[in-house]
Amino acid sequence: MARFAVKTLEFDKVKALLASKTATSLGKAQALAIRTESEFSIVKRLQEETAEALRPAG
């Protein structure tokens, strides 16, 4: 993702807020390690993984 977009969207603040909501130090470290991705194939795969995780079991 372009630097200006990351700054405009305050990505670092979002990561910090997410990290503050975690229950463990491992979760906090993982939240702070999140990075943006700009390669289309990787973004598509990640979105598919998210959609799968949100699908109701059944």
N, C-alpha and C positions, 0 to 999 in steps of 0.2 A: 504494500500500500504506500502511496506517496507520503512523504514526510509531512507535507502541509495537511493532509487529511488526518493523519495520526494525531497531529497537534490540535487541529480544529475539533476533532472528536474527543479530545482529552483522553486518549487511550490509556495513558499512564494512571490517570485518576480513576478510570473505570477498573483497571487491574488492582489498584490499591483498595478500592471499595470492595471488590470481590474478595481479595485477600483478607480483609478485615472481618468478613463473614464466615471464614473457614473455621473448622473446629480443631484442626491439628496443624502443627508446624509444617508437616509434609504438604498438606493442602495449601497452606499459605505460600510455600515455595513454588508449588506448581502454578498457582494463580499468578504469581509475580513473573513466572517464566513464560507466560503466554505471549506469543508473538503474532504479528500479522502475516498474512500469506498473500502473494499476488499471482502465483502461477495458477492458471485457470483449472488445470486438471486436479491439482491438490485442493483448491477451494471447493470444487464440485464434489470430490470424495468426502471432504469434511462435512459439507452440507448434507450429503446422503447419510453419513453416520449419525448426524444430529437428528435427521428426520426418522431414522430407524429407531433411535433411542426414545423418541417421543411417541412412537406408534403404540397404541394399546396392545397389550398381550392378548393373544387369543386365537 
